[in-house]
């Protein structure tokens, strides 16, 4: 029994997975009273592994409320996926009936508790208390400041996502003076090391293989330096094999502990690796160009991200290689994407060619340098003094390189 005067524990955040929509509605109504669980999202069918991983990375729920009475085989499959997830997510089975056999089967499959209609308040409180007891050993003893992860990807290969990732990494290092990592996660066509004229001995594959053994000494042997930015390179030869996504999570989390900023250079957005990495990042940037094919694929990518539950604030559109002669305005591109354009980067072949040839950051006298500098200011939240000077004095009118979202 819970006394009315007792201090109520904070709600546990929950992801609901229920194929039975009537059951879902009854549960949502019942949760309003004790408020033991706070629903973050509701999946209307049993999810695939990819969809489940993305939602878990996005929402980071304390518990999953799982419909086990509609299709127990599917519910059991989902529980097996959840059992392998890191960090651990507890499962509470929900049912439209009080079925002892189903209860035992759900607990054997991995559920931490079991609730059935009409979802009595006392039962909800007991289930929440059980989840809290299971979670207590998992709470870290000391919170450590961790780095931020931002990701660059493209809808169409060759749009310049790698260039954007490299130059933004340099700009953030220059602006903040803090440790920055550039990680090339394109296992087939990664070119960051080539662009920077690096000859790494090891690659991201070595980090993935030893993700459970990472320490500072091992990490230092895996990365190479370029302009005060550490680089974790892609493999020299294309890698077509598979690996557990939990290993990538471990590598990214370890990098957070060592760096203030972790920049992920991803393959095209439609690959599973990219979707997983985007769910790990605080902010993602989808790079497109004014070419029709790139705009078309960019629109498809935006629609896909929204369908998968990515909030519009989690990803931004960056249009690369813009030119005054393109014949298409920012407003036109925003209508195509059905999404605001966050930034535009001008086309400057000679400035880029010079930077790549010399394996160094862009020169400070170019418009493209200023565009990446502005982008880095917005990414980091630091004030751009150069922009303040421009707004304080009359300046010739020009097309802005950054567009407010």
SULZIWO-V584855 format. One record per helix or strand. SS is the DSSP state (H for helix, E for strand). FROM is the first residue (numbers start at 0). TO is the last residue. Records with the same first field share a line. If there is no record, write none. Layout:
SS: FROM-TO  FROM-TO
//
This chain:
E: 11-16  36-42  62-66  89-94  112-115  147-153  179-183  223-225  228-231  260-264  282-288  314-321  340-345  401-401
H: 20-33  48-58  71-82  99-108  120-137  160-175  191-194  203-208  215-221  244-257  271-279  291-306  311-313  329-336  348-357  366-379  384-391
//
